[in-house]
Amino acid sequence: MKIEVKELSAWYGSHQVLRSVSMGVRENMITAIIGPSGCGKTTLLRCLNRMHELVDGARVEGEVLLDGENIYDPSVDPVEVRRRIGMVFQKPNPFPHMSIFDNVAIGLKLAGVRDKRKLREVVEDCLKKAALWDEVKDKLDQPGGRLSGGQQQRLCIARALATSPEVLLFDEPTSALDPISAMRIENLMLSLKREYTIVIVTHNIQQAARVSDYTAFLYRGVLVEYGETAVMFKTPRHKLTEEYLTGRFG
């Protein structure tokens, strides 16, 4: 397992959002987290790279092991965790007035990389991996905010790739996009899993069926069912899972 979640519970103040969630995330595969609104999907995702704790009053109990090491151990640097486990958000969030080039290079520059040749190589490589290079290679000095929504989301993916993560977290990455742009992001995730481990939160059951190898179904903060997507979607073990997948609630 690339990531192991053990008895993970999470709160916002006195409100408990996750209740003793345990599951594994397999390397170089796509794991989808599904469930109705408010069930704790995004909270679980944000716990995987210690972003949950950035919210005032938020706290976590339990363990998240990355390659066997508990990322919540006091000796672990949360900044390093977030470098190894990158995140792409629901709404594309490039730095609008910063150039396309600098949007991708910003993480490296903040880490102290000044070699212009190295920066150029990384930016080109990441834009190619994000399937954006051919569309922007002649306008790298233009603001990232000028790109279309789908292009901005791929730019954010390139930015996440630039710091050499091992895991990529996607929080409903296509919900703000048109169907064609959404399909590009789905195809991109399928190509990226050759090099990265991916976890995606999605409200779109069909999307989970298309892209994921494994699926976790959450309901009211509890992990109801977890397993291979093809098996779960065909023969769910729990009645609640079946009712959600067939659209009886959600």
C-alpha positions, 0 to 999 in steps of 0.5 A: 500500500502507498497510503494506509489510513488507520482508525482515522477520525476528524473534527471541525470544532466539536462536530465530528466529520469522520468516524474511524475510517480505515482503508488502503490506497494502492500504488499507481492506481486510482482510488475514488471516494464517493458518497452524498454531500456532507459525508466527509469525502473532502475532509478525508482527502484533506487528511491525507496530506495534512491540509485538514489541520489548516482550518481553525479548530480542526483536529484528527485522531488516528494514523495516515501512513505514507510508505509505512511512516505516519504523516501525523507523527510530531517529527514529520514536517507537514510541508514535506508531506504536502510536497510528496502528496500534491492536491488539485482543487475543485475550482481551478486556482492558478495565480491569475496575474502570474505567467503560465511559466511561473505558475508551474515554476512557483513551487521550485522557485520557493524551494530555492531553485534558480537554475533557469535551464532546470526551471525550463526543463521542469516546466516543459515536462510538467506541461507535457504531462498535463497535456497542455504544452502544445496549447501554451508553448508559444505563450508561456509569458502570458497570464495563467488567468487568460486560459479557459477553465479546462486549461486552467485546471490542467495548469494547476495539475502541471503546477502540482507535478512540478514539485515531484509528488508521489501521490496526487489528490483530486477534489472533484476536479471536473465539477466546474468544467464542461463535458469535453474539458472534463473528459480531458481531465479524466483521460489525463488521470488515466495516463498519470497513474503510470507514474503517480498514485491518485485519489479522487473525490467525485460526486459523479458515480459514472466518473468513478466507474470510468477512471478508478480502480478502487472505490470507497463509499462514505456515508455520514463519516463512516466508510460503508464499503471499499473495494475494487470498483468493477466488483463494487459497482456490479455487486455491492456488499452493502444495501446502502451502497446499492441504494446510493449507486442506483440513485435512490439517494444522494 
